[in-house]
Amino acid sequence: MSAPNTPLADEGPDLSDFTGPLVLVGAGKMGSALLEGWLRYGIAPNKIAVIEPSPTPQVSQRAAQGVRLNRDTAILGGAAAVVIAIKPQIAAEVLPALAPLIAPATVVVSIMAGRTLQFLSRTVNQPCAFVRAMPNMPAAIGRGITVAVPLNASAAQRDLAHRLLAATGTVEWLEDERLMDAVTAVSGSGPAYVFLLAEVLAEAGAAAGLPPALAQKLARQTVAGAGELLYRSALDPGVLRQNVTSSGGTTAAALAVLMHKNALPALMKEAVAAAARRSRDLAS
């Protein structure tokens, strides 16, 4: 088996020059992950305002360190950026109230699933730049990937949005918003697929006779270790798979089942297609 490449540099964006103000609307799991990243990479706490009616103890602690929490944000004037991290179901109610915070130079970044740029522009109803983004759950540990698509954003506004989103991991950009449904299906929902793999692998181990606790540990560490190897290596996933597989061996026997035409490859395509359809439904 080939040795992994040198670990990738784990460097985030330099945000120490950010002059603000930055408004975060919603500080649930993903909003909190962004907040932690911004503080980690250099934004001064007093440059950030958070609007969150039910703050967690962690967010309240950040408020004690200087982050503005649920205070009068109108005195901030036009924000450099407003990041919307609320549930999409309440967007139509919340977004119009943000108007006093938005100036023509503001970039509004939304991480709401399914909410289109057209919806954002119509609901915010202010002449500014918009970015629709889809992060994923590993953002909580700084290892997420976010895909973003802009509307009316200058190069400087796009760069600002990129740096803010990069505080939780890698950022990729699209010009065609229609691809965001597929992005949601692959990377947005993707961590759940991986967790399911660990779950069913542990169950299969127990069914093969392993003590359940050991099966659970083996599955968990195997999935986590393989993911780390994939992260560090420049090799294609197919090549890594082949590196584990000896002709006529145990892995080959298992893969013959998993890679059958009606097995994992077909099921994964069906699953991603279903998630993408649901994403389109949510936008309508």
N, C-alpha and C positions, 0 to 999 in steps of 0.2 A: 504494500500500500504506500502511495506517495506521501511524503511528509508535507504538512501544511505550509503555506507561504508565511512570511512574516506577518504577524497580526496587523490588522488595519489600524491606522491612527485614529484614536478616539478623541478627536478635537472638535469642539463645537464652534459656533460663530463668536467673533469678538463683538460684543454688544456694549462695550464700555463707553462708546462714543454716542450712544443713543440719548437724545436730549428730551424725548417724550413730548407730550404725555402719551401714555399707552393705557387704553381701557380694555379690560377683560370682562366680558359679559357672560357670566356663568363660570363657576369654579368647581365643577364636578371632577370626575377622574381625569378627563382629558384636559380640561381647563387648568386644573391644578398641576398637571404634568408640564404644561406650557409655562405656568407661573414659576415653577421651580427651576425650569431651564433658563428662563430669562434672568432670574436672580443669580443663578450659577455662572452665567456667562457675562455678567457685568452690568446689567441694568440696575441703577440705583432704586431702592424700594420706593422712594418718594416720587419716582417718575411713573409709577404704576397705580392705577385705580381699578379696583375689583368691585363689580356689582354682583352680589350673590346673597339671596335672602336666607339661605340656610348654610352658612359657611361651616366647613369642617374645622376641628381643632387646629389642624395644620395651617389652614388659611388664616384663622384667627391669630395664630402665632406670628405669621408673616405680617399681619396688620400691626401687631405690637412692635414689630421691627421697622415700621415705617410705610408699609404698603397702605394706600388709602382704601378702606373697606366700607362700602355702602355709605360714604359721606357724599356731600353735595358735589357731584361731578361737574355741574354746570360752570363752576368757577374755573374749571380747567381750560375752557374755551375749546377751540378746535383741536382734537387729538391728532397726533401723527398717525396713529393706527388704532382701530377698534377691532378687537378679536371677539367674534361671537361663538360661544361654546355652549349654547343652550339646547334643549330638546327641540327638534324641528316642529313639534306639535304646537309650541307656544310662540313660535317666531312671529306670526302675524300680529300678535298682541304686543310683543316686546319691542320689535324693531322700530316702529314709528316713534317711540319715546326716546330713541337715541339721537334724534335730529339735532338737539343743542350741542352735541359733542362732535358733530361732523362738519368739517369745512371742505372747500374744494380740494385742498391738498391731502386730505385724510385718505388712507387706504383702509377699507373695511374688509377684514378677512373672516370668512365663515368656515367653520369645520362641521356644520350641521349636515348630516346625511340626507341626501335626496333634494335639498333645497338648491335650486338652480340660480345662476347668475341673473337671469331675468326676474326671478322671484325676489332676489335681494335688491336689485335696482328699483323694482316697482314698490317694494314694501318700505325700504329705507327712504326712497323718494328724495334723495339729495344728490347734487352733482359732484360725485367723487369717484375714486377708483374702487374696484371690487376684486377680491380674489376668493374663489371657492376652493377649498382644500379638503382632502380626505386623509387624515392620519390613521394610525392603528395602535393597538393596545401596548405594544412594546415601547411606545413613547414614554410610558411611565418609568422606564429605566434608561431612557436616553438612547434606545436602540430601535426606535420606530422608523417607519418610512412614510412620508407624506407626499401625495401628488396634488399639484395645484394648477388651476387654470385662471387666467386674468381677464378682466374686462376694464377697458379704459385706463389701464395702469401704465404710468411712465416707467422708464428704466429704473429710476431711483425708487419709485414706489414698489416695483416688483422686487428690487434688491432688498428693500426693507422687509417686505413680506417673507422673502426667502430666509433672511437671517432670523426672523422671529420664529418661523416654523422649524428651522434647522436646530433650534435649541432642544428638540426632542429626537433628533436623528437626521437621516438622509431626506433630501427634498428633490423631487423630480417635477418637471413642468410639462403641461400639455397645452396645445392651442385649440384642440377640438373637445369641447365640453361633453359631447356625446359619449366619449370614452370613459367618463367618470363613473358610469354605472358598472363597467367592467373592472375598473380600479377598485370600487367598493367591494365587488364580489371576490376579487383576488386578494388584495392586501388588507382592506378594511375588515372583512369577515374572516380572512385567512387564519389569524391566530386561533380561532375556534376550531378550525379543521385540524390544526396541529395538536391542540389539546385533546381533541377526540382521538387522534392517533395514539397518544400516550395512554388515554383511558382504555381503549379497546386492546392495545398491546398488553397492558397489565392484566386485563380480564382473560386474554388468551393464555398468558403465562400461568395464571392461576388454574385455568382449565387444563393445562398440560401437567399440573401437579405441583407447581411451585407454591410455597407459602404465600398467601396474598400480600403480606407486607413486603416480602422480597420481590415479588412480581411487580409491585407498585414502584419500588425503588429502582429496579432494573429498567423498567419502561421510562420512568421519569429521567433518569440519568442518561439513558441512551438517546432519547429525543433531544434533550438539552445539549448533550455532547456533540451529536451529529449536527445540530443547528449551529453550534459554535464553530465546528470545523468548516461548515459551509460558509459561514460569515468570514472566516479568516482566509479561505482558499480562493484563488482565482479560477479554479477548475470548474467546468460545467457540472451541474448536479448529476447529469448522466454519466460523466466520467468518474465522479466520486462513487456513484453506485456500482459501476463496473469494477472499481478498485477493491470493493468489498466482496465481489462475487467471483468465486472460483468455479470453473466449468465442472458440472456434475456434483457440486458441493451442496451444503445445507442451504446457503443463501439462494442459490440458483433454484432449488426446489421450492422455496417459499415464493420467490419472485415469479415463478411460472404460474402460481395461483393468483398473485396480486396483479400481474400484468396481462392476464387473460383478456381477450377483447371485450368481454362484458364485465370486467372487474374494475379495479381501481382507476385506470385511465378514463374509462367511459363514465364511471360514477362521478369522478372529479369534474369532468366537463359538464355533466348534467347538473351538478351542485352549483358550479360557478354560473351557469346559465340561469338557474333558478334564482340565485341571489341578485344577478343583474336585472332580471325581470322585476323582482320585488323593488329594487332601487328605482327603476323607471316608474313603477306604480306609485311610490311614495312622492315622486316629483309632480304627479298629475293632480 
